[in-house]
């Protein structure tokens, strides 16, 4: 793979051994659509290691043996690429970037990232906004990036918005990040300007410790995507920007409760389709409605019925991603037996007590937060969430076994 940055654009050329269809870190197959993308609103004088890591978040699925950058990188980043992916990277010839002092939040506006932002009220936001690609048709025009960006601007936080068409480098399964970490490409390129030493993401207990949506679906302390000791964590750290998961130890029920109880509650939006509010008809709206109804102890309010395709994921026989939150909802939503989730009750024998671990924080997640930001998160969790008991910790660590 050969990578070139020009202005705000990234262009890459495949070597003979590279592949058009590759796999992301969660083993999901991804097909390449084009060899260029833009990342706007970023400086052109960032440290070369930041350009290298930003590029790698885009091209990693299709690179097989080596990557050649258009500027020298540090031996530290080259070693992280080799240790994590077996990739030979170069040229090598600059000093590593020094870690900055500040933490920023990779801010989407969803409940998870709002909860992360609530823990660090002084942290600036970096918001990624999808824009059209000049050479790739938009097959996902219902994605309302404009609405999400406007909501982010209303929060009153220090905000940097990065416009990018990098999601269109993907031909299949749809426009999306080649790697989940590509959402951080703009933040990486802003790291010098913002003096960033850490970037906070809203990935929660399910994504970090329980295998996420597509990855393994079991307790996964060595999760390659989000463990700070995994290959991505080591690569970001090599560029002086640590991956920070402020809500990595709490469930989506807890992030929902924290977000809707925060000063940012009026700007929470997990739906990618709605204009004046959530669309209420997509799969994500259904899933989040179940969680919100459980947190608020009220009946389910959705127009979605069991015969809709968007409902199938959570009505089939388990296991499946998000299963812990389905269990949480089944145990708490009044009248759940009279809703589209009625059939799901046949698969689970759950109670509020058996799912109470999802209302507390897994202690090991706090230990993963870099020292300079750990105290603030620990104090917040102690006041607003609480730590799991040893029995609840055991429930996490035997998940999927």
Secondary structure, 3 states (H helix, E strand, C coil): CEEEEECCEEEEECCCCCCCEEECCCCCEEEECCCEEEECCCCCCCCHHHHHHHHHHHHHHHCCCEEEEEEEEEHHHHHHHHHHHCCEEEEEEECCCCCCCEEEEECCCCHHHHHHHHHCCCCEEEEEEECCCCCCCCCCCCCCHHHHHHHHHCCCCCEEEEEECHHHHEEECCCCCCCHHHHHHHHHHCHHHHCEEEEECCCCHHHHCCCCCCCCCCCCCCCCCCCCCCHHHHHHHHCCCEEECCCCCCCHHHHHHHHHCCCCHHHCCCCCCCCCCCCCCCHHHHHHHHHHHHHHCCCCCCCCCCCCHHHHHHCCCCCCCCHHHHHHHHHHCCCHHHCCCHHHHHHCCCCCCCCHHHHCECHHHHHHCCHHHHHHHHHHHHHHCCECCHHHHHHHHCCCC
